[in-house]
Amino acid sequence: MRRPVVRRILIVMSPYGPVRRRPLPNSPFNVPEADAPPAESYAVSDQVSHDKYGLGTIIGVEDGVSVIVDFRSHKQRLSTPCAKLIKL
């Protein structure tokens, strides 16, 4: 019994990916991307809420890098932007 030849299939396949489709001019999906909302800025003594740690007060700010938050039970350094940190 002879095995099927797989080489034939591999030779026919193209090494290039699919061609990107051109958007139609009247397509509702042809909308320019909106700008991302500005990153939230924090200042010392701002009240914040964290999903895991709860309510806290900002006691230190490192410009655009991180914030230090006092959650009463402990102090935590969080990098910014942090999706779980909400300014109150």
N, C-alpha and C positions, 0 to 999 in steps of 0.2 A: 504494500500500500504506500502510495506516494503522498508526502505532505504538501499542502498548498504553498505556493510561492508568495511570500510577503513582500518581496522586493518590488514587485509591480506596483503595489499600492504606494510605497514610499517614494518611488520615482515620480508618480503623478502628483503627489502633494507638493504644494508650493512652500518654500521656506519663509515667505513673507506673510505678515499678518493681514487681517481684513482691511479693506479700503474704508477710510472714514467717509461717512455720508455727508453731503453738503446740506446745511439746513435750508428749509424753504423760507422765502422772504416773509410770508404771511403766517408762519408757524407761531402758535402761542408759546412754544418752548424756546423761541429765538429771542430771549430777553437777556440783556446784559446782566452779569452777576452783580449783586448788591455789595456795597462795601461792608466789611466786617464791622460789627459794633465796636466802639472804642473800648480798650481794656479798662477795667475798673481801677481807679486810683484810690489808695488808702492813705490815711493820715493818722498820726498818733492820737489816741483816745477815741477812735471810731469804734462803734459797737458792731460786731459781726456775729454771724451764726455759721456753724460748720455742721455738716451732716453727721459726722462721727463724734466730734468733741463737744458740740453744743454751743452755748452763748459764750462770747469772749470779748475782750477789749484789746485793741492793737496797742502794743507798747513800743514797737520799733518798726521802722520801714527802711528797707534797702532798695534804693531806686530801681524799680522795674524788675527786681530779682526775687525778693522775698519779703515777707512780713513776719514779725514775731508777735504772737497772740498769747495773752494771758487768759486761760480758761478756768481760773481760780484753783482748780486741782493741780494744774501743771501749766508750764509755758511751752509753746510749740512753735517751731519755725516752719512756715509754709511757703513754698515757692509760688510765685504769681505768674500768670493767671491761674487761679485754682477754681475749678468748676464747683467744688463743694463749699466754697467760702462765699457767703452772701453778706453784703454790706447792709446794715439796718438803718 
